[in-house]
Amino acid sequence: MDWQLLATIGMIHSLALISPGPDFALMVKIASQQTRQTALAAALGIAIAILVHTILSLTGVSLLIHSSPVLYTIVQLCGASYLGWMGIGALKSAFRIQEGTSTLDETSPAISAISGFNRGLLTNLLNPKALVFFITLFSTLMTPSISFNTRIAAAALLFTLSTAWFGLLAILLSKPKMQRKFQQFNRLVNGLIGFVFISVSSLILYQLIFL
């Protein structure tokens, strides 16, 4: 078992986890506006998507997808479409007008734990940036000489770190006290999250069309 390699991978992944992005934005929105169960389900969905990316990268499937213009274009289009759809939904929540009034709706429709899980899973799984990140990470650090046990340990490590980080966000931000604090800023939170998702979606489309 290559412990030094595992420590390096764990450190790089931890820095990536805490960096602002679609996964973090989704967790803030769901944990601050939905039940803890739904937030934890979303966290698990993201962690499982990361595990899938890890396995695909370790087995060379992700590299195959990335090296195929057709397959990678499909991934980019699916990812941009989904992230854009999520962004538009967040912006609509930010500016939803209550029926029969001129005031903005401060509440977000409740979603089930299954829906939360699916949103977490798809937000990470369909993000081409995540695909490229894991390809780069493992193609750089995981040489052919690395043992099978180390590869399994790396997959388990990344899954554990992801579950711990997003699970922590789910627990902390879903506390009633935190949700009450966020409630007065729901429109701002939804607006910023919508901006993040649409920006990432637009960047993917820009790179697809012009680069």
N, C-alpha and C positions, 0 to 999 in steps of 0.2 A: 504494500500500500504506500503510495507516494503522498505523504502527509503535507509536505511543503507545497506540492502542486494543488492539493485540495484547499490549503489555506489561501493560496493565491486566487484560485477560482472563487472561493467564498468571499474574499475581500472585494474583488471586482464586481461580483454579483450584488453584494450588499450596497455598494455605491450606486449601482444602476437602480436598485430597488427604491432607494430614498430620493432619487432624482425625480423632479416633476415630469409628469407624462400622462398619457391616457389612463393607465392603470391607477395611478395615484388620484387623478381627478375623479375617476369613477367611484373610488372608495370614499372620497370625501363627500360626494353627492349622496351616495346610497346610505352610508353610515350616519350622516347628519340628518337625513330626511326619512329613513325607513326604520323598521324594527331591527334589533340586534341580530335576530335569526337570519333576516335577509342580508344584512351586512356580512355576517360570517359566511353565508353561502356564496356571496360574491367574491369574498377573499379566497375561498376554496376553489372557485372557478378559475380565478387568475392563477393560483398556484398549480392547478392541474394543467392549465394551458402552458405554463412555463415548463412543467415536467414533460409535456408532449414535445415542445420545442427542443428540450434537452435531448430526449431520446432520438428525435429525428436528426438532430445535428450529429450525435454520437454514431449513428448508423449510416450517415452519409446521405440520407434522404433529402435533408434541407439543402445540402450543396447541389444535389441533382436538380431540385426545383429552381434554385437560384441560377444555375448555369443554363437552364432551358428558357429561352426568351418567351415562349408561349406560356409555360407553366407559371413563370414568375410574373408575367403580365397579368395573368388571371388572378394570382394572389394579390397583386397590387390593386387591381380594380375592385376585388371583393373587400379588401381592407379599407380602401378609400371610401367606398360606398357605405360600409357599415359605420365607420367612424364619422362620416359626414351625417348619416342618418341620426346617430346618437347626438351629435352636436346640434342639429336642428331641433331635436326633441328637447334638449336642455334649454335652448334659446326660447322655444315656445313656452316652456314652463316658466321662464323668467318674465315673459311678457304676456302671459295668459290673462285675459280680461274676464272677470266674473260675469256670468250671464245676467244681464239686466242692470249692470252697474258700470262705472267707469274706473273702478279700482282694479289693481293687479292682484291676482290670486297668490297668496303667500304659502299655500299648501302644495304638496306634491302628491299625486295619486299613489295609493299604496300598491306595492308590487309583492308578489309571493317570493318565498325563498328560492323556488325553482327558477323564477324569472331573474332573480338576483344572481344566481349561479350561472345562468346562461349568459347574462350580460358580462359578468366577469370573465368567463371562458372565452367568449367571442371577441371581446375587446382586446385581449392579449393575443389570442390565437390568430386573428385576422390582421394583426398589425405587422406589415412587412418589415418595419424597423426592428421588431423583436426577432424575426427570422434572421435578419442580417447580423444582429448582435450575437446571437448564439453560434452562428456559423463562424464568425470572426473569433469569438472566444475559444471555441473548441478546436478550430483549425490551427490556431496559433499555439495553444498550450497542450493539446492532446495529440502527441505524436503517435505513430503506429506502435511504438515500443511500450506505450502505457498499458498496464495490465487491465484485464477485464474487471477485477475487483475494484480498482481505482475508478474506472468508468462508472460502475454501479454506485460507488460511494459518492461520486460527483453529482450524479443525478439525484440521489437521496438528499445530499447536502443542499442543492439548489431548491428542491421542493420544500425542505424543512425551513430554510431561510425565508422563502417566499410566503409560506403559510404563517410563520411567526410574525413577519412584518405586517402583512395585510390583515392578519387576524388581530394584531395589536391595534391597528387603525380602526378596525371594525368595533372592537370593544370600547376603546377610548371615546370615539366620536359618536357612538350610539348611546352613551350615557345620557339620561334625561336632562341633566344640567347642561351638558354640551349641546344637546339638540335645541334646548331653549335659547342658548346663546346664538346658535347658528340661525334660528328661525327668523330673527329680524333681518338677517342678511341672505335669506334664501334666494331672492331675486339676483343679488350680486353673485352668489356662489354659482347659481345655474347659468348666469350670463358668462362668467369666467370659464366655467367648464365647457359650455357650448363653444366658446372662442377657442379653447385648447383643442377640442375634437375637430372642429372645422379647419383650424390651422394645420393640424397634422394631416388631415384628409387632403387639403389643398396642396401641401408640400409633396405628398405622394403622387398626386396627379401631375403636378408641375414637373417632377423628376421623370415621370413616365412619358410625358409628352415632349418635353424640351431637352432632356439630357440623355 
